[in-house]
Amino acid sequence: MLLDTASLYFRAYFGVPDSVKAPDGTPVNAVRGLLDFIARLVQDQRPDDLVACMDADWRPAWRVELIPSYKAHRVAAETETGPDEEEVPDTLSPQVPVIEAVLDALGIARVGVAGYEADDVIGTLAGRAAGTVDIVTGDRDLYQLVDDARGVRVLYPLKGVGTLQVTDEAWLRAKYGVDGPGYADLALLRGDPSDGLPGVPGVGEKTAAKLLDTYGDLAGIMAAVDDPASGLTPAQRRRLDEARDYVAVAPKVVRVAGDVPLPEHDPALPPRPRDPAELERLAARWGLGGSLDRLLATLRA
């Protein structure tokens, strides 16, 4: 099981009231909500291995160089020496280091790599996995990794993590008319305002799906642009021709990396905390209470 950790703690933050606080009054709603999410996922899905994948760089420079608008609207402050600061609610940012410390004390593998997003870590781990993989995320971008032959599916939370949309190839084809890799091409053509991806002007989701159904993939569509005998309408041919520069670089931006240099880590689900004393200190300091107790009980079971 691979967790898109930021996606989940954002959901926890907005789903759990900020009246949930540490003894000193600091909100810990994202911390406690994430612990409850993990407990429920482990209880319901029974994974052997679990990795909390992190955004070491939420807006990698190599993606921005290709498409400068990539996530630009979410930049709170630019930095010269590291990743730009992301616009995050004031009371969420201080909770992220607490989440990381608690996961480490529990012994739950936490993997982030400089210069890469959590999506890239997930893509690399999924590609290397010997067995089936469940990716838990509220980010549809990761639909591109769905692969029935390899047993890779996405569990998309609909309400907390108690109700999960199981996304496999059948679901993708019924919803979008594409398979996993086809979803990346669909997203590229359609664009994604939430990520600052412009897409091809005039090509929406339905048109993109039809083009992919007709021509197979992005390369097939662009080959059709150069083929006078293809069935593209004049408007489609013109729009795609004018978007060549975007189409040339967008695949590297949209598709998750599969070759991230991962650090050594032990993905095995820990039956007992790695550092009980530190975990006890964190529990007292941040008032983790029943959320931590429930997760510990679930891991022991």
BELZIKA-V808489 format. One record per helix or strand of 3 or more residues. SS is the DSSP state (~ for helix, > for strand). FROM is the first residue (numbers start at 0). LEN is the number of residues. If there is no record, write none. Layout:
<<SS:FROM:LEN> <SS:FROM:LEN>>
This chain:
<<>:1:3> <~:4:11> <~:28:17> <>:50:3> <~:60:6> <~:71:3> <>:74:3> <~:89:17> <>:108:3> <~:117:11> <>:132:4> <~:139:6> <~:147:3> <>:151:8> <>:162:5> <~:168:8> <~:179:11> <~:192:3> <~:204:11> <~:217:8> <~:233:9> <~:243:11> <~:275:11> <~:288:12>>
